[in-house]
Amino acid sequence: SKDALIAASTGAEIPQSAVEQTLTLGDFAGDIAWVNFVSLACAHVQPGLAATVHAALDVLGGSVDAELFTALFSFLAALDADTPADVATRVAEGATAIGAAGGKVSAADFDKLYTGA
């Protein structure tokens, strides 16, 4: 919940204003999808979609299952007006294919999907 995140951030010495700004930007109310909160927190540290995704993957251990990656990326891409729809679709479909093959999505995978390489 919002109150739990604010309380936890206080214990971690994260400025309450940063948490409140993240909660406002993410339009969070009630139950909060933790991956969305982590994603926005990473955006505070690394601005720009690609850098934010890299930071989130680092925080989450370097690679994540496709479903988690797709939720993370889709949330961030929807907030980033500069992300073309075809790029968002390519990344989401590529992540799904990686997951279907039993793999996890890494930063290197994301880079290939994002750039179309």
C-alpha positions in Angstrom: 0.0 0.0 0.0 1.0 3.6 -0.3 1.4 4.0 3.4 3.6 0.9 3.7 5.9 2.3 0.9 6.2 5.6 2.6 7.0 4.0 5.9 9.6 1.7 4.3 11.2 4.6 2.5 11.5 6.5 5.8 13.4 3.5 7.3 15.6 3.4 4.2 16.3 7.1 4.4 14.7 7.8 1.0 13.3 11.3 1.0 9.5 11.2 1.4 9.2 13.8 -1.4 10.8 11.4 -3.9 8.4 8.6 -2.9 5.4 10.9 -3.1 6.5 12.1 -6.5 6.9 8.6 -7.7 3.5 7.6 -6.4 1.9 10.6 -8.1 3.7 10.1 -11.4 2.6 6.4 -11.4 -1.0 7.3 -10.5 -0.8 4.7 -7.7 -3.8 4.2 -5.5 -4.8 1.3 -3.3 -2.7 -1.8 -4.0 0.5 -0.9 -5.8 2.1 -3.2 -8.4 5.6 -3.4 -6.9 7.3 -3.7 -10.4 5.7 -0.4 -11.4 7.0 1.3 -8.3 10.5 -0.1 -8.7 10.5 0.9 -12.4 9.6 4.5 -11.5 12.2 4.6 -8.7 14.8 3.5 -11.3 13.6 6.4 -13.5 14.6 8.8 -10.8 18.2 7.4 -10.9 18.5 6.8 -14.7 16.4 9.1 -16.9 15.4 7.8 -20.3 13.6 4.6 -21.1 16.6 2.4 -22.1 18.6 3.6 -19.0 15.7 3.1 -16.7 15.1 -0.5 -18.0 18.8 -1.3 -17.5 18.7 0.1 -13.9 15.5 -1.9 -13.2 17.1 -5.1 -14.5 20.1 -4.4 -12.4 18.0 -4.0 -9.3 16.1 -7.2 -10.1 19.2 -9.3 -10.4 20.2 -8.8 -14.1 17.6 -10.9 -15.8 13.9 -11.5 -15.2 11.2 -13.8 -16.6 9.5 -12.6 -19.7 6.2 -11.8 -17.9 7.8 -9.6 -15.3 10.0 -7.9 -18.0 6.9 -7.2 -20.2 5.0 -5.7 -17.3 8.0 -3.5 -16.4 8.7 -2.4 -20.0 5.1 -1.9 -20.9 4.5 0.3 -17.9 7.5 2.5 -18.6 6.9 2.7 -22.3 3.3 3.8 -21.7 4.6 6.7 -19.6 7.3 7.7 -22.2 5.6 9.7 -25.0 8.8 9.3 -27.1 8.6 5.5 -27.4 7.2 4.6 -30.8 4.4 2.0 -30.8 6.4 -0.3 -33.1 9.3 -0.3 -30.7 7.1 -1.1 -27.7 5.4 -3.9 -29.7 8.8 -5.3 -30.9 10.2 -5.4 -27.4 7.1 -7.0 -25.9 6.8 -9.6 -28.6 10.6 -10.4 -28.4 10.4 -10.8 -24.6 7.4 -13.1 -25.0 9.4 -15.2 -27.5 12.4 -15.4 -25.0 10.0 -16.5 -22.3 8.3 -19.1 -24.5 11.8 -20.6 -25.1 12.3 -20.9 -21.4 14.7 -18.0 -21.0 14.9 -14.9 -19.0 15.2 -11.4 -20.4 18.5 -9.7 -19.8 19.9 -6.2 -20.5 21.6 -7.6 -23.6 18.3 -9.1 -24.8 16.6 -5.8 -24.2 19.2 -3.9 -26.1 18.8 -6.1 -29.2 15.0 -5.9 -29.0 15.0 -2.1 -28.4 17.4 -1.3 -31.2 16.0 -4.0 -33.6 19.5 -5.4 -34.0 
